[in-house]
Amino acid sequence: MTRHHGYALLSAIVALSAAIYVSVAADDGTGGNTHTLAGARAPHNSAAPVSTGVWVGAWSASPVGAEPGTETDGMAGRSVRNVVHASVGGTSARITLSNLYGRSQLTISHASIAVAAGTGTAAATTDTMRRLTFGGSPTVVVPAGRQVLSDVVTVRIPSGTDVLVTTYSPVPSGPVTYHPHARQTSYVAAGDRTEDVTATAYTEQSEYWRYLTALDVLSDESDGTVVVLGDSLTDGITSTENANRRWTDVLSQRLRTAVESGRDVPRYSVVNQGISGNQVLADSSGLVHAGVRPATDSPVAVNESGLGRFSRDVLGRTNVRAVVIDLGVNDILRNPRLADPDKVLDGLRTLVGQAHARGLRVVGATLMPFHGHRGYTPARESVRQRINAEIRAGRVYDAVVDFDQALRDPYDPRRLRSDYDSGDHLHPSDKGYRRMAEEFDLDDLKGTAPAKL
């Protein structure tokens, strides 16, 4: 068979799949991550959960843009095995796939989920490999700008373990929606190796998460989800790869340990919605650290502002019970003119108001120092201090975690303490990230939004 005829046959398959397709949810975080397919049948390797529990987010990542180099073929003919770390365990699972930055429909003909056989491997624990379905079908067509939620599959996922989510696209789909700076190695294999339990075929490594934006579990150890909205400091771009040492990872461990020891703290999972370069007010390129430009003509802005993505990345997550916000530094550093602190504060208060409208309590962070970084100026330092003063005074958030005070050099408060500094004078070291999580008061997650009088 020639390549031309092969693609013609695959196109026919896609057309047939599209014919039974009815609708897929818009990737805007509103209205739920649902989809409907005509002629749905019982999922293969899936069953209604036999245990009770609560659906929570075990892992998530914000879509950032269209992956450079994938503008034409996407990941056609290759299996993408994303490796993610579950912050909480459960007895069943489901995933969300996004084509937010695609320019044409994305066809996934085969997808699977499994518990990894260990750390830093594409191999799966054999008896956990499950085929994923969508409305009962192994194939799903996701229009550009949309996302899809899989059917529920019964599989025991232990807390604190790596999970493998693999997708196969048989035909070109255009730009791949991705999250760079994952600090986690994922894998790619030629051909459809979706249900391979060995790592033999997965010879290509990647520091991106592709298509996958959420892993939910039916949890018997958690009652809800804490969503952390942030920039590179939350994304953890200077943390050790494959070690889960972002401050949100440590916060998740602290919550789990506290619950296990009998402390009266919320039984929450933690999901990380950090994007490197993210701002409160303005959209921006979040790819400067990679030294590449995103694909053009994306259906939505690349690296949407906190205001633009709050509904999708925070309110759209599963069973959200509390929100943590650590944004503002990039509004100061990336503004070609001096940032207006009042506008940044108004933006933060708008985010808090949106959370309060949903009854969600919001914990906010002070902005950490960056003296020594190439973007530092005394004027920018003044803006940071003004924003922090308002945050500490309680005029922005329901509760405050003072990252500035926790990590600054006591002899020069304008800069990070040397052992908390990764070396670029902006991002923390592993020790600094741990200190951030340790500064967080777990009791601040209790309760809901304050009542308005």
C-alpha positions in Angstrom: 0.0 0.0 0.0 1.3 3.4 -0.9 1.5 6.2 1.6 -1.1 8.1 -0.3 -3.6 5.2 -0.3 -2.8 4.6 3.4 -3.7 8.1 4.3 -6.8 7.8 2.2 -7.9 4.7 4.2 -7.2 6.4 7.5 -9.1 9.5 6.4 -12.1 7.3 5.7 -11.8 5.9 9.2 -11.7 9.4 10.6 -14.8 10.3 8.5 -16.7 7.4 9.9 -15.7 8.4 13.5 -16.8 11.9 12.8 -20.1 10.7 11.5 -21.0 9.2 14.9 -19.6 12.2 16.7 -22.2 14.5 18.2 -20.4 17.1 20.4 -17.3 17.6 22.6 -17.1 20.2 25.3 -15.5 23.6 24.6 -12.2 23.9 26.4 -13.2 26.9 28.4 -13.6 25.3 31.8 -17.3 26.1 32.0 -20.2 23.7 31.6 -18.2 20.7 32.7 -15.8 18.4 30.7 -18.5 16.4 29.1 -19.1 14.9 25.7 -21.8 13.0 23.9 -21.3 10.3 21.3 -24.1 8.6 19.4 -24.5 4.8 19.7 -22.4 4.7 22.9 -21.7 1.2 24.1 -20.2 -0.3 27.3 -16.5 0.6 27.6 -13.9 -2.1 27.1 -11.9 -2.7 30.3 -14.1 -0.3 32.2 -16.9 -0.8 34.8 -19.0 1.3 37.1 -16.9 1.9 40.3 -17.7 -0.7 43.0 -16.3 1.5 45.8 -17.6 4.7 47.1 -15.6 7.9 47.0 -15.4 11.4 45.7 -14.1 12.6 42.4 -11.1 14.9 42.8 -8.2 16.1 40.7 -5.1 13.9 41.1 -3.0 15.8 38.6 -3.5 18.6 36.1 -1.5 21.0 33.9 -2.5 24.1 32.0 -2.4 24.1 28.2 0.2 26.7 27.3 0.3 26.9 23.5 0.9 25.0 20.2 4.1 22.9 20.2 6.6 24.3 17.7 7.4 21.8 14.9 4.0 20.1 15.0 2.1 22.6 12.8 1.5 20.1 10.0 1.5 16.5 11.2 1.0 16.8 14.9 2.0 13.5 16.5 0.6 11.4 13.6 1.7 7.7 13.7 3.2 8.0 17.1 2.2 7.0 20.6 2.6 9.7 23.2 3.1 8.3 26.7 2.7 11.1 29.3 4.1 10.5 32.7 2.2 12.3 35.5 2.4 12.1 39.3 -0.8 11.4 41.2 -1.1 13.7 44.3 -3.9 11.4 45.7 -5.0 7.9 45.2 -8.3 6.4 44.0 -10.1 3.3 42.8 -11.2 4.6 39.4 -9.9 7.2 37.0 -10.7 9.4 34.0 -8.7 11.9 31.9 -9.1 15.1 30.0 -7.5 15.6 26.6 -7.3 19.0 25.0 -7.0 20.3 21.5 -7.3 23.9 22.6 -4.4 25.1 20.4 -5.2 22.9 17.4 -6.3 24.3 14.1 -8.0 21.1 12.9 -9.7 18.2 14.5 -7.6 15.8 16.6 -8.3 12.1 16.1 -7.3 9.7 19.0 -8.0 6.2 17.9 -6.5 4.5 20.9 -5.7 5.6 24.5 -4.7 3.9 27.7 -3.9 4.4 31.4 -1.6 2.4 33.7 0.4 2.8 36.9 4.1 3.1 36.1 6.4 0.3 37.0 8.7 2.7 38.8 10.1 6.2 38.6 11.7 7.4 35.4 10.4 4.7 33.1 7.8 4.2 30.4 7.1 0.7 31.6 3.7 -0.1 33.2 2.7 -2.3 36.0 1.2 -5.1 33.9 -2.1 -5.7 35.8 -3.0 -2.0 35.8 -3.0 -1.4 32.0 -6.5 -0.3 30.9 -7.9 0.8 27.6 -9.6 4.2 27.7 -12.9 4.9 25.9 -14.9 8.0 25.1 -18.7 7.5 25.1 -18.0 3.8 24.8 -15.8 4.1 21.8 -12.0 3.7 21.7 -11.8 6.5 19.1 -12.7 10.1 19.7 -12.5 13.2 17.4 -11.8 16.4 19.3 -12.5 19.6 17.3 -10.0 22.5 17.4 -10.4 24.5 20.5 -12.2 21.8 22.4 -11.5 19.1 25.1 -12.9 15.7 25.9 -13.4 13.7 29.1 -12.9 10.0 28.9 -15.2 7.4 30.3 -14.4 6.1 33.9 -12.2 3.1 34.1 -11.7 1.0 37.2 -8.1 0.9 38.3 -6.4 1.4 41.7 -4.0 4.3 41.6 -2.0 4.7 44.8 -1.2 8.2 46.0 2.2 9.5 45.2 2.8 7.2 42.2 3.5 7.9 38.6 0.8 7.2 36.1 1.2 6.6 32.4 -1.4 8.0 30.0 -0.9 7.1 26.4 -2.6 8.3 23.2 -2.2 7.4 19.6 -3.2 9.6 16.6 -3.4 7.8 13.3 -3.6 10.9 11.0 -2.1 14.4 11.0 -3.9 16.8 13.2 -1.9 20.0 13.1 -0.4 21.8 16.2 -0.2 19.8 19.4 -1.6 21.4 22.5 1.1 21.1 25.1 2.7 22.2 28.4 6.4 22.8 28.3 8.7 22.8 31.3 7.1 19.7 32.8 10.1 18.8 34.9 9.0 15.2 34.1 10.2 12.9 31.4 7.6 11.5 29.1 8.0 9.3 26.1 7.1 8.7 22.5 7.1 5.5 20.4 6.7 5.0 16.6 3.4 3.2 15.7 0.5 2.3 17.9 2.1 1.0 21.1 -0.6 2.3 23.4 -1.1 -0.8 25.4 2.6 -1.9 25.6 3.5 -2.6 29.2 7.2 -2.6 28.4 9.3 0.5 27.7 11.1 -1.1 24.7 9.4 0.9 22.0 9.5 4.2 23.8 12.9 5.4 22.7 12.2 9.1 22.4 12.1 11.2 25.5 10.2 14.5 26.0 10.0 17.2 28.6 6.5 18.1 27.5 3.0 17.0 28.4 1.0 16.7 25.2 -2.8 16.7 24.9 -3.3 15.6 28.5 -4.5 18.3 30.9 -6.1 16.4 33.8 -6.2 13.1 35.6 -9.2 12.7 38.0 -9.6 9.8 40.5 -12.5 8.5 42.5 -10.8 8.9 45.8 -11.4 7.2 49.0 -8.8 9.4 50.8 -9.7 12.9 49.6 -12.8 15.2 49.8 -11.9 17.9 47.3 -9.3 19.6 45.3 -7.0 22.6 46.0 -6.1 24.4 42.7 -2.9 26.4 42.7 -2.7 29.2 40.0 0.7 30.5 39.4 3.7 31.2 37.1 7.1 29.6 36.8 7.5 29.6 40.6 4.6 27.2 40.8 5.4 25.4 37.5 8.7 24.6 39.3 11.0 25.1 36.3 14.2 25.0 38.3 13.2 22.0 40.5 15.0 18.6 40.0 13.6 16.7 37.1 11.5 13.5 37.8 11.8 14.2 41.5 8.4 16.0 42.1 10.0 18.8 44.2 7.8 21.7 43.1 6.4 23.5 46.1 3.0 22.2 45.3 4.3 18.6 45.4 5.6 19.2 48.9 2.4 20.8 49.9 0.5 17.8 48.8 2.8 15.5 50.8 2.3 17.7 53.9 -1.5 17.5 53.6 -1.4 13.7 53.1 1.0 13.2 56.1 -1.1 15.5 58.3 -4.3 13.6 57.5 -2.6 10.3 58.1 -1.4 11.5 61.5 -4.9 12.5 62.6 -4.6 16.2 62.3 -7.7 18.2 61.8 -6.9 19.5 58.3 -8.8 19.3 55.0 -8.6 16.0 53.1 -7.7 17.7 49.8 -5.6 16.8 46.7 -3.4 19.5 45.2 -3.2 20.3 41.4 -0.7 22.6 39.8 -1.9 25.2 37.3 1.3 27.0 36.9 2.5 28.4 33.6 6.0 29.8 33.2 5.9 33.4 32.3 2.3 33.8 33.3 0.9 37.2 34.3 -2.2 38.4 36.0 -3.2 41.0 33.4 -1.5 40.2 30.0 -1.2 37.3 27.7 2.4 36.5 27.0 4.8 33.9 25.4 5.5 31.3 28.0 8.2 29.7 25.9 11.0 32.1 26.4 12.9 29.6 28.5 12.8 27.1 25.7 14.1 29.7 23.2 11.3 29.0 20.7 8.2 30.7 19.4 4.8 29.1 19.5 2.8 28.3 16.3 0.9 31.2 15.0 -2.8 31.6 14.4 -3.8 29.8 17.6 -7.5 29.8 18.3 -6.8 31.4 21.7 -4.0 33.5 23.1 -0.8 31.8 23.9 -0.1 31.7 27.7 -3.3 33.3 28.6 -3.3 35.7 31.5 -4.5 34.6 34.9 -7.7 36.6 34.3 -8.2 34.9 30.9 -7.7 31.3 32.1 -9.1 31.4 35.6 -12.5 30.0 34.6 -10.9 27.1 32.6 -7.8 26.3 34.7 -9.3 26.9 38.2 -13.1 26.9 38.3 -13.1 24.1 35.6 -11.2 21.6 37.6 -12.9 18.8 39.4 -14.5 19.3 42.8 -12.6 22.5 43.6 -12.8 23.4 47.3 -10.0 26.0 47.7 -7.8 28.2 45.5 -4.2 29.3 46.0 -2.8 32.2 43.9 0.8 33.1 43.4 0.9 35.5 40.5 2.2 39.0 39.9 6.0 38.8 39.5 5.9 38.6 35.7 3.5 41.6 35.5 6.4 43.5 37.1 9.3 42.0 35.2 7.8 41.7 31.7 6.1 45.1 31.5 8.3 47.2 29.2 7.1 50.2 31.2 6.7 50.3 34.9 3.8 48.2 36.0 0.9 49.9 37.8 0.6 48.1 41.2 -3.0 49.2 41.5 -3.9 47.5 38.2 -2.2 44.3 39.3 -4.0 44.4 42.6 -7.3 45.0 40.9 -6.6 42.0 38.7 -5.9 39.8 41.7 -9.0 41.0 43.5 -11.0 40.1 40.3 -9.7 36.6 40.5 -10.7 36.4 44.2 -14.2 37.7 43.4 -14.6 35.0 40.8 -13.6 32.4 43.3 -15.9 33.8 46.0 -18.8 33.7 43.5 -18.4 29.9 43.6 -18.0 29.9 47.4 -14.3 29.1 47.3 -11.8 30.3 49.8 -8.6 31.9 48.4 -5.1 31.9 49.9 -2.7 34.3 48.2 1.1 34.6 48.3 3.3 37.6 48.6 5.7 38.2 45.7 9.3 37.0 46.4 12.4 39.2 45.8 14.4 39.1 42.6 17.4 41.4 43.2 20.3 40.2 41.1 18.0 39.0 38.3 18.6 40.8 35.0 15.1 42.4 35.2 15.7 44.0 38.6 15.5 47.7 39.0 14.8 49.8 42.1 11.5 51.0 40.5 10.3 47.5 40.0 11.3 46.6 43.6 9.1 49.5 44.7 6.1 48.1 42.8 6.7 44.7 44.4 6.8 46.2 47.9 3.5 48.1 47.2 1.7 45.0 46.1 3.0 43.0 49.0 1.9 45.7 51.5 -1.7 45.4 50.3 -1.5 41.6 50.4 -0.2 41.5 53.9 -2.8 44.1 55.1 -5.5 41.5 54.2 -7.0 43.7 51.4 -6.7 41.1 48.6 -7.0 37.5 49.8 -8.8 35.5 52.6 -5.5 34.3 54.0 -1.9 35.0 53.2 1.2 32.8 52.8 4.2 35.1 53.1 6.7 33.5 50.6 8.6 36.8 50.5 9.4 36.7 54.2 10.1 33.0 54.2 12.7 33.0 51.4 14.3 36.5 51.4 17.8 37.1 52.7 17.5 38.6 56.2 20.6 40.8 55.5 19.3 42.0 52.1 15.5 41.6 51.8 15.6 42.5 48.2 17.1 39.2 47.2 16.5 35.5 47.8 18.6 33.8 50.6 21.5 32.1 48.8 20.6 28.5 49.7 17.0 29.1 48.6 18.2 30.6 45.2 18.5 28.3 42.1 21.2 30.7 40.9 19.2 33.0 38.6 18.0 35.1 41.6 14.4 34.6 40.7 13.5 30.9 40.9 14.1 28.8 44.1 16.3 25.8 44.5 14.7 22.5 45.7 15.4 23.7 49.2 13.6 27.0 48.5 10.6 25.2 47.0 10.4 23.1 50.1 10.6 26.1 52.3 7.6 27.6 50.4 5.5 24.6 51.1 6.6 24.6 54.8 5.5 28.2 55.2 2.0 27.3 54.1 -0.5 27.0 57.0 -2.7 24.0 56.3 -5.4 25.4 58.4 -5.8 28.3 55.9 -7.5 25.9 53.6 -10.4 25.4 56.0 -13.7 27.0 55.3 -15.3 28.7 52.4 -15.5 32.2 51.0 -16.4 34.8 53.7 -20.0 35.8 53.7 -20.8 39.2 52.3 -22.7 41.5 54.7 
